[in-house]
Amino acid sequence: MIGIEYVDPRDAVSFLPPDLRTAGRIDAVAFDRGLVTLSTMPTRDGFAGDQTLFAPPFTSTEDELDEMVERFAGAVRQVANEVEARLAAVAVS
């Protein structure tokens, strides 16, 4: 089991803007790739940002784990590219 928290690439610390729906996009893209993940979106209290729980079955083989990690990494890369493009577009505006 692993937990991943996504932060704003502009400072590598701050939460991402909630309107980007980063964690929700990760879930959707991962699902399109045949992988189920569980993510949370930022909360109003400001104590939690975009996060994903990646919890493969305990009975997974090494090959299955490799495939799941590859699919998950691909989903994160795709959404990261989308997020960076949207943040860059806002900075130019």
Beta strands, then each sheet from edge to edge (+ up, - down):
strand 1: 2-5
strand 2: 38-40
strand 3: 51-54
sheet 1: 1+ 3- 2+
end
